[in-house]
C-alpha cells in the first residue's frame, strides 16, 4: 500500500515537470523484489 501511495506521489511530481513516469510496483511472487521506474520525455523524444 505504501509503495502505491509513493508511486502516485512520484507520478504527480514528475509529470508536473513534463517527464513521463512509469513504474511497476513489486508484489509478492512477481520478480526479484524491486520496483522498476522509467522516466522519459513526455513528447517521446
Beta strands, then each sheet from edge to edge (+ up, - down):
strand 1: 19-24
strand 2: 36-41
sheet 1: 1+ 2-
end
